[in-house]
Amino acid sequence: MTKENETQKSAFEMTRGKIIALSVGAVAILGSAVAVPAIANSNVAQHAKIAITDMDSNDVYKAGWGGKRSGFSQMSEAELEKRVTKIARHMSVEIDATEAQEKQIIEIALATAKEMQPLRDEFRAAGFELVNLLTSDNVDRAAIEALRAERVAAADTISKTMLDAVSDVSEILTVEQRQGLAERVERMQKRFAD
């Protein structure tokens, strides 16, 4: 092989290498220009954004397990508001809610949660009262029936309140959003049924 042929071959290989490198670079740049916004707008990214923005500076985010958690009825008003708002924001991501819809959903959820918060303690106290009635020297059937009727009435009030809240949220959503939410609920029911 002559020196001239080697030079031509070397120049060709260098040019081919540059073309390949430029092509790979262009594809990477174009791909990232399309992929980054797509990832940033994905539900996963939106959920992560909510999780990160909801963290306190001294708080470690807990994804639903571990750590000390207070029960719903023992939460302070600020804790209740933070928890309910976070849940509503995550749901809003799943149904692609507008900012106005999200704000309304949060208002409805907060009002309902605040109304329901004391009821858990009432039901717990009724359970202890029932045990006392059943284990006393004389079983007072009238008192037991009165307690049962009182708790059934309270359960009916809870049912109506929850149904009103769900109906209020449904009125805010579009048909497509309600259908998407129904599909999500159905998937969750199947997962918990297994």
Contacts in CASP RR format, 6 or more apart in sequence:
PFRMAT RR
TARGET T0000
AUTHOR 0000-0000-0000
METHOD contacts of the structure
MODEL  1
MTKENETQKSAFEMTRGKIIALSVGAVAILGSAVAVPAIANSNVAQHAKI
AITDMDSNDVYKAGWGGKRSGFSQMSEAELEKRVTKIARHMSVEIDATEA
QEKQIIEIALATAKEMQPLRDEFRAAGFELVNLLTSDNVDRAAIEALRAE
RVAAADTISKTMLDAVSDVSEILTVEQRQGLAERVERMQKRFAD
39 45 0 8 1.000
43 93 0 8 1.000
43 94 0 8 1.000
46 93 0 8 1.000
47 90 0 8 1.000
47 93 0 8 1.000
50 86 0 8 1.000
50 89 0 8 1.000
50 90 0 8 1.000
50 93 0 8 1.000
51 61 0 8 1.000
51 63 0 8 1.000
52 61 0 8 1.000
54 61 0 8 1.000
54 82 0 8 1.000
54 86 0 8 1.000
55 61 0 8 1.000
62 69 0 8 1.000
70 79 0 8 1.000
72 80 0 8 1.000
72 113 0 8 1.000
72 117 0 8 1.000
72 120 0 8 1.000
73 117 0 8 1.000
73 118 0 8 1.000
73 119 0 8 1.000
73 120 0 8 1.000
73 121 0 8 1.000
75 83 0 8 1.000
75 117 0 8 1.000
77 114 0 8 1.000
80 110 0 8 1.000
80 113 0 8 1.000
80 114 0 8 1.000
80 117 0 8 1.000
81 110 0 8 1.000
84 106 0 8 1.000
84 109 0 8 1.000
84 110 0 8 1.000
84 113 0 8 1.000
85 106 0 8 1.000
85 109 0 8 1.000
85 110 0 8 1.000
87 109 0 8 1.000
88 102 0 8 1.000
88 105 0 8 1.000
88 106 0 8 1.000
88 109 0 8 1.000
89 102 0 8 1.000
89 106 0 8 1.000
91 97 0 8 1.000
91 105 0 8 1.000
91 181 0 8 1.000
92 101 0 8 1.000
92 102 0 8 1.000
92 105 0 8 1.000
94 181 0 8 1.000
94 184 0 8 1.000
95 173 0 8 1.000
95 177 0 8 1.000
95 180 0 8 1.000
95 181 0 8 1.000
95 184 0 8 1.000
96 177 0 8 1.000
97 105 0 8 1.000
97 173 0 8 1.000
97 177 0 8 1.000
101 172 0 8 1.000
101 173 0 8 1.000
101 177 0 8 1.000
104 169 0 8 1.000
104 172 0 8 1.000
105 169 0 8 1.000
105 172 0 8 1.000
108 165 0 8 1.000
108 168 0 8 1.000
108 169 0 8 1.000
108 172 0 8 1.000
109 165 0 8 1.000
109 169 0 8 1.000
111 165 0 8 1.000
112 161 0 8 1.000
112 162 0 8 1.000
112 165 0 8 1.000
115 161 0 8 1.000
116 158 0 8 1.000
116 161 0 8 1.000
116 162 0 8 1.000
119 154 0 8 1.000
119 158 0 8 1.000
122 154 0 8 1.000
123 151 0 8 1.000
123 154 0 8 1.000
126 147 0 8 1.000
126 150 0 8 1.000
126 151 0 8 1.000
129 147 0 8 1.000
130 144 0 8 1.000
130 147 0 8 1.000
133 139 0 8 1.000
133 140 0 8 1.000
133 143 0 8 1.000
133 144 0 8 1.000
133 147 0 8 1.000
134 144 0 8 1.000
170 178 0 8 1.000
173 181 0 8 1.000
END
